[in-house]
Amino acid sequence: MTAAPAEGQLSPPRTRLRFLRQVLRLAGPYWRCAHCAKVRWATLLLLLLTIGQVGLSVWGNYWHRALYDALEQRSVRGVLVQVAVFALIVSLSIVVTGAHLMVKRWLQVDWRAWLTEQLTTSWLDEARHYRLRFTGGEHDNPDQRIAEDIRIATESAIALAHSLTFSLLTLGLFADILWSVSGSIDLPGTTMHIPGYMVPLAFLYAGLGSVFGWMCGKPLVRATNRLQNAEATYRFGLSRVREHAEAIALMRGEGLERQGAARRFLQVVRGWHKQSMAYLGLITFGTGYGSLLPVLPILVAAPQYIAGTMTLGLLMQAAQAFQQLTSSLSWPVDNIGEIARCRASAERVLSLHEDMQSLDGAAQAPGEARLGLSRGGAVLAMTELCLAEPSGRVLAEGVDARIARGERVLVTGDPAVTGALFKALGGLWPWGGGELRLPDEGSMLFVPQRPFFPEGTLREALCYPRTAAEFPETAVLDALEKVGLSRLAQRLDETDAWEQALPQRAQQQLGLARALLLRPDWLFLEEATDAFDPEGEQGIFEMLFRELPGATVLNISFHPDLARLHHRTLTLHRLAETKVLFGERRAENGNGAA
């Protein structure tokens, strides 16, 4: 079980075509979602506003021509007219840009919300968030992939789509403008006449820039992906220290934790330096490329202006049109960093999505060695049940048992086997064989050794996974009193990190208080009272069986004194010899027993 990949380990990159297909398969349904009409109208409005931005840019280009012609003619009236026109252009630009910003940001956050819901639902359904921990692939830190990488991917994708659309529209319009205003030249020493010569010059300049830009920026995608992985691993390590602060402090493990944090941060620094080197080549080229851009068209067209075949207004219009055309052609160079960032995040989101799909594919694969879990009948039945580790090593096999409604069964034996059985009953442990049939009627409640407490008040933690509003005050107070936690009644509406604020025994008492509130028909316990002293443990079970007389209880415990409180005992032993369930195919792939 791992939470983060080995340092420096990355999955092979996808081909561009495969990457685009996967992105469309994951994100494409957004434009066919429940509120697709609103999404499509917003997309259309964004396109129209982009067209408006390009139109204002074209108007500004002709305004430059008119202004410089007025200056060349020393016309005060002409200059004043252009000042008024400029004020109108600026006013319209403010309105269009503001509206464009709001529509774009709405699409970004709405797409993010939709995709987050899709992946979060998939991650939390069918215990995939748990089963992923035992599955190979690149899905480390799924929480950060959902929270951070979806944000980066959606925001960047829409921003890049807008800038690409703007560049394509600009390309078509300003190529026509530049062709018409640049005139033509004759190549010296030849009779060759080149009309609109600045257009092919712009394509040549931008083409060379794109080629060299891609060469300089190619290492950036992998460097960015590596850095994001290192950052995620570093954050994960720090969050574990926060979650286990008490245990680390008691064991004086701060020194090792500092070393681990320093080692993980060193990977961040190395990734940062590799990304810096990738940026260095790109920025060095980009600086020279960008510095020459505004000067080149003026130098090229200067002979026409000097010869009197081009006015100052035409010269400045041609120079600006050249810059606009070249800038649109240079879109790949200008956006390579953002493309790298977007693709790296999209790769991380896709990896998580694909690995969750692979879980379902493995479950449906013919011939796959998996435990058969079903519902039906009035009893809990285990037929030739085999429990295995995720590696394929068999823990126990040939388990046959039937637990009828109302029985209280103590399960003991090997902790690895009983733990696997508890998870299999909850649908979390598919590794094994045989059949496990759960009753088709009655509610179930699983109480592990360390109950989970959500963020919120103590009342909400006690009532989980139901809402606090479903239980009257008297029932909540009665449950606390019966498990011996009446002292916490005054703290019911306090908010705290309860898994840290309460000792383990109090946490287990709260877990049993939940059972009193929820009153399940089938109650499964896994060492749910191991923090109790023997006398307290006997008392809590006597109370539990008295309050839930009709409940079926399957209690995993290694305290033999509890046997007298149960109808019978089921002992599960670990298989003595080594046996691999998944066979040679898994073993040859390196997934056999360790």
KEBADO-5924 format. One line per field, with one value per residue (C-alpha): chain; y, x, z. Coordinates in steps of 0.05 Angstrom, whole numbers. Last residue first. Layout:
BEGIN
unit <- A/...
y <- Y/...
x <- X/...
z <- Z/...
//
This chain:
BEGIN
unit <- A/A/A/A/A/A/A/A/A/A/A/A/A/A/A/A/A/A/A/A/A/A/A/A/A/A/A/A/A/A/A/A/A/A/A/A/A/A/A/A/A/A/A/A/A/A/A/A/A/A/A/A/A/A/A/A/A/A/A/A/A/A/A/A/A/A/A/A/A/A/A/A/A/A/A/A/A/A/A/A/A/A/A/A/A/A/A/A/A/A/A/A/A/A/A/A/A/A/A/A/A/A/A/A/A/A/A/A/A/A/A/A/A/A/A/A/A/A/A/A/A/A/A/A/A/A/A/A/A/A/A/A/A/A/A/A/A/A/A/A/A/A/A/A/A/A/A/A/A/A/A/A/A/A/A/A/A/A/A/A/A/A/A/A/A/A/A/A/A/A/A/A/A/A/A/A/A/A/A/A/A/A/A/A/A/A/A/A/A/A/A/A/A/A/A/A/A/A/A/A/A/A/A/A/A/A/A/A/A/A/A/A/A/A/A/A/A/A/A/A/A/A/A/A/A/A/A/A/A/A/A/A/A/A/A/A/A/A/A/A/A/A/A/A/A/A/A/A/A/A/A/A/A/A/A/A/A/A/A/A/A/A/A/A/A/A/A/A/A/A/A/A/A/A/A/A/A/A/A/A/A/A/A/A/A/A/A/A/A/A/A/A/A/A/A/A/A/A/A/A/A/A/A/A/A/A/A/A/A/A/A/A/A/A/A/A/A/A/A/A/A/A/A/A/A/A/A/A/A/A/A/A/A/A/A/A/A/A/A/A/A/A/A/A/A/A/A/A/A/A/A/A/A/A/A/A/A/A/A/A/A/A/A/A/A/A/A/A/A/A/A/A/A/A/A/A/A/A/A/A/A/A/A/A/A/A/A/A/A/A/A/A/A/A/A/A/A/A/A/A/A/A/A/A/A/A/A/A/A/A/A/A/A/A/A/A/A/A/A/A/A/A/A/A/A/A/A/A/A/A/A/A/A/A/A/A/A/A/A/A/A/A/A/A/A/A/A/A/A/A/A/A/A/A/A/A/A/A/A/A/A/A/A/A/A/A/A/A/A/A/A/A/A/A/A/A/A/A/A/A/A/A/A/A/A/A/A/A/A/A/A/A/A/A/A/A/A/A/A/A/A/A/A/A/A/A/A/A/A/A/A/A/A/A/A/A/A/A/A/A/A/A/A/A/A/A/A/A/A/A/A/A/A/A/A/A/A/A/A/A/A/A/A/A/A/A/A/A/A/A/A/A/A/A/A/A/A/A/A/A/A/A/A/A/A/A/A/A/A/A/A/A/A/A/A/A/A/A/A/A/A/A/A/A/A/A/A/A/A/A/A/A/A/A
y <- -223/-263/-251/-186/-190/-201/-274/-283/-256/-304/-361/-365/-312/-355/-362/-414/-414/-468/-458/-424/-375/-398/-371/-389/-379/-377/-390/-359/-299/-271/-331/-321/-252/-281/-304/-232/-235/-199/-198/-192/-214/-189/-203/-152/-172/-155/-88/-53/-115/-139/-71/-67/-136/-117/-53/-89/-144/-92/-50/-111/-132/-61/-26/-4/-69/-52/-46/-102/-108/-104/-122/-107/-133/-107/-38/7/73/108/50/32/104/98/39/83/137/86/68/141/147/86/116/181/242/307/274/234/289/345/396/431/438/425/360/387/390/317/296/277/229/185/119/79/82/156/176/137/168/238/226/194/251/303/273/240/256/327/301/275/201/173/197/211/215/257/305/313/322/381/383/348/274/223/153/97/65/-10/-14/-11/-35/-24/-63/-52/-110/-152/-184/-224/-225/-281/-291/-339/-373/-336/-285/-213/-169/-136/-72/-100/-90/-165/-170/-117/-156/-221/-190/-167/-236/-268/-219/-222/-299/-331/-300/-288/-284/-297/-268/-297/-257/-275/-336/-340/-395/-417/-449/-427/-469/-421/-376/-324/-340/-300/-262/-196/-163/-214/-273/-297/-360/-376/-446/-420/-365/-350/-293/-312/-290/-301/-258/-209/-221/-221/-269/-263/-251/-292/-262/-314/-265/-192/-155/-137/-121/-73/-38/-27/-7/49/77/73/110/167/175/174/223/274/268/275/336/368/357/378/444/461/442/482/541/539/529/588/641/591/556/623/650/653/700/742/745/769/821/845/850/887/936/949/954/1004/1044/1046/1061/1120/1146/1144/1093/1104/1164/1131/1139/1104/1047/1040/1037/976/924/967/981/908/885/933/909/835/840/845/788/738/757/750/686/652/665/651/581/561/585/554/484/501/527/464/422/468/463/387/385/431/390/326/360/375/300/288/347/322/253/280/324/264/223/277/288/216/228/168/210/268/224/190/257/289/233/275/334/290/256/324/341/277/289/360/335/280/331/378/321/300/372/379/317/339/408/377/329/386/434/390/411/485/500/456/482/554/540/513/565/623/597/593/662/696/657/670/744/747/712/768/825/812/832/829/800/820/779/816/803/841/867/830/875/897/899/938/928/955/902/840/866/876/807/773/815/785/712/710/751/700/643/680/696/624/601/652/628/555/567/603/547/493/531/539/467/434/477/468/393/388/422/391/326/311/334/285/230/235/178/153/127/53/-8/-23/-34/39/44/-4/48/107/57/39/27/102/152/159/158/211/253/245/266/321/350/349/387/438/449/460/509/545/554/570/624/652/657/691/742/757/765/815/856/852/873/932/957/949/988/1046/1042/1043/1102/1142/1126/1153/1218/1223/1207/1267/1311/1289/1304/1373/1389/1367/1366/1323/1272/1275/1263/1204/1178/1180/1150/1091/1078/1080/1027/980/998/977/910/901/921/867/816/832/827/759/738/766/724/661/673/682/616/581/612/591/520/516/542/492/437/442/367/352/347/400/368/301/321/323/250/223/288/285/212/226/285/243/186/236/270/204/190/200/140/138/174/152/205/188/126/142/168/137/67/0
x <- 122/67/53/48/113/81/103/68/2/1/28/-33/-77/-88/-17/-6/45/31/0/-64/-84/-136/-207/-243/-319/-346/-418/-479/-440/-434/-395/-343/-324/-272/-232/-210/-185/-244/-284/-357/-412/-477/-547/-594/-658/-639/-607/-610/-594/-541/-507/-512/-482/-429/-411/-407/-361/-315/-314/-295/-240/-210/-232/-185/-199/-273/-286/-237/-276/-351/-406/-478/-536/-606/-579/-603/-577/-576/-551/-500/-476/-465/-419/-374/-377/-351/-295/-275/-278/-231/-183/-175/-214/-186/-147/-202/-249/-216/-263/-330/-373/-448/-448/-398/-447/-466/-393/-397/-453/-401/-413/-440/-511/-506/-483/-540/-591/-566/-573/-642/-667/-643/-683/-647/-656/-630/-560/-552/-538/-468/-453/-498/-442/-397/-454/-467/-393/-393/-360/-307/-322/-306/-285/-285/-219/-227/-281/-357/-395/-471/-521/-595/-643/-663/-624/-579/-506/-476/-401/-380/-315/-253/-203/-185/-248/-239/-279/-350/-364/-365/-299/-269/-288/-263/-196/-188/-206/-154/-98/-116/-110/-163/-227/-299/-351/-421/-486/-545/-609/-616/-576/-501/-479/-407/-360/-287/-249/-192/-149/-94/-78/-23/-49/-12/-77/-77/-125/-189/-223/-295/-319/-389/-399/-472/-505/-577/-646/-636/-601/-544/-480/-405/-363/-290/-246/-199/-209/-232/-274/-257/-315/-279/-215/-254/-285/-216/-189/-240/-213/-143/-166/-197/-136/-89/-134/-130/-54/-48/-94/-48/14/-24/-46/23/57/6/16/91/83/36/79/114/49/14/71/27/-21/38/65/-1/-9/63/58/-8/25/83/35/-8/54/79/10/3/72/53/81/108/149/217/233/168/182/253/228/184/236/262/192/172/234/229/166/187/262/252/201/247/307/266/232/299/325/256/253/324/316/247/275/332/282/240/301/317/246/246/311/281/218/259/299/232/219/286/277/208/236/294/248/202/262/281/209/201/202/155/103/110/102/41/9/23/-6/-52/-4/55/13/-5/69/83/24/47/116/88/43/101/144/89/79/154/157/98/130/197/161/125/184/234/202/209/274/257/185/211/262/208/157/206/226/152/137/192/174/100/113/159/105/57/108/115/43/61/129/154/212/250/316/377/342/277/220/173/99/50/49/-21/-64/-26/-20/-95/-110/-60/-90/-159/-141/-88/-129/-185/-136/-102/-168/-190/-123/-127/-197/-180/-118/-158/-211/-158/-118/-177/-200/-132/-109/-172/-175/-103/-115/-175/-184/-111/-97/-148/-122/-53/-20/-60/-5/-17/-20/-79/-80/-93/-143/-188/-202/-221/-257/-303/-362/-371/-323/-276/-331/-370/-308/-289/-356/-368/-300/-313/-378/-350/-288/-332/-374/-312/-281/-346/-362/-291/-298/-366/-341/-276/-312/-361/-303/-264/-325/-343/-271/-258/-321/-298/-226/-252/-298/-241/-197/-249/-251/-174/-177/-223/-176/-117/-155/-174/-103/-78/-1/-6/42/4/-62/-31/-5/-74/-110/-62/-65/-142/-139/-103/-150/-209/-176/-165/-237/-259/-214/-244/-314/-298/-276/-342/-379/-340/-353/-427/-428/-394/-443/-501/-473/-464/-534/-564/-520/-552/-560/-494/-482/-426/-396/-398/-334/-289/-271/-278/-250/-189/-178/-180/-133/-82/-86/-71/-15/18/14/74/105/88/135/182/228/211/170/97/54/3/29/0
z <- -32/-62/-135/-171/-208/-276/-276/-209/-236/-295/-252/-208/-174/-112/-88/-34/21/73/141/119/173/223/230/295/297/368/390/423/449/520/545/489/515/562/501/484/412/382/317/336/288/319/293/324/358/430/413/481/522/473/477/553/563/512/549/616/593/561/625/666/618/611/548/491/453/449/374/358/292/302/252/271/231/245/258/315/287/354/396/342/342/417/401/359/412/464/415/411/486/492/441/477/451/422/366/332/354/314/346/339/400/396/435/487/545/534/538/612/594/561/596/537/563/579/510/477/524/508/433/440/484/435/379/320/246/253/269/198/184/172/226/286/337/293/279/354/367/320/252/212/205/258/235/286/304/317/263/274/213/212/171/158/147/87/31/77/56/13/12/-42/-60/-79/-55/-65/-68/0/10/5/79/91/55/101/163/131/114/186/211/167/184/258/261/304/331/311/366/340/367/330/317/244/226/214/166/159/110/103/53/47/90/78/6/-26/-86/-76/-53/3/0/32/6/23/6/21/72/88/125/133/108/34/-18/-25/-64/-56/-98/-80/-140/-182/-251/-301/-340/-326/-292/-228/-266/-311/-250/-220/-288/-290/-225/-254/-317/-278/-233/-292/-330/-273/-269/-345/-344/-293/-335/-398/-369/-342/-407/-447/-400/-412/-487/-492/-525/-570/-593/-604/-648/-710/-673/-650/-721/-749/-694/-700/-776/-770/-723/-771/-831/-794/-774/-846/-874/-826/-843/-917/-965/-1036/-1014/-1026/-952/-934/-983/-958/-885/-898/-875/-818/-793/-798/-758/-699/-664/-668/-653/-577/-576/-610/-567/-503/-526/-540/-471/-441/-473/-456/-384/-374/-383/-336/-286/-292/-276/-218/-191/-198/-158/-106/-100/-94/-39/-6/-1/31/79/99/111/151/192/204/227/277/300/320/394/403/441/392/331/361/378/311/270/225/223/205/152/122/117/77/31/16/-3/-47/-83/-94/-122/-170/-192/-204/-246/-289/-299/-319/-367/-401/-400/-438/-504/-491/-528/-587/-588/-589/-643/-689/-668/-679/-748/-767/-737/-778/-841/-833/-821/-883/-923/-903/-911/-986/-1002/-1076/-1095/-1165/-1194/-1249/-1215/-1191/-1128/-1114/-1133/-1077/-1064/-1022/-947/-939/-975/-953/-882/-877/-906/-860/-804/-812/-819/-765/-717/-722/-709/-652/-616/-623/-594/-537/-520/-522/-480/-426/-428/-421/-369/-321/-331/-323/-265/-225/-240/-218/-151/-115/-153/-163/-92/-63/-108/-75/-115/-175/-221/-228/-184/-140/-65/-45/-102/-63/-9/-52/-98/-40/-88/-99/-67/-126/-178/-142/-132/-205/-233/-181/-194/-269/-260/-211/-254/-315/-276/-248/-317/-352/-301/-307/-383/-379/-327/-365/-432/-401/-374/-439/-480/-435/-427/-502/-519/-476/-504/-576/-561/-528/-588/-636/-596/-598/-672/-684/-644/-687/-752/-727/-708/-777/-780/-844/-814/-749/-785/-823/-757/-726/-786/-791/-717/-720/-775/-726/-669/-711/-724/-649/-636/-684/-650/-583/-612/-641/-571/-545/-596/-576/-502/-517/-555/-496/-447/-490/-494/-418/-405/-453/-424/-355/-347/-382/-457/-460/-398/-434/-471/-409/-398/-469/-498/-452/-470/-544/-536/-498/-549/-605/-567/-547/-473/-428/-393/-318/-272/-217/-189/-118/-114/-121/-64/-19/-20/0
//
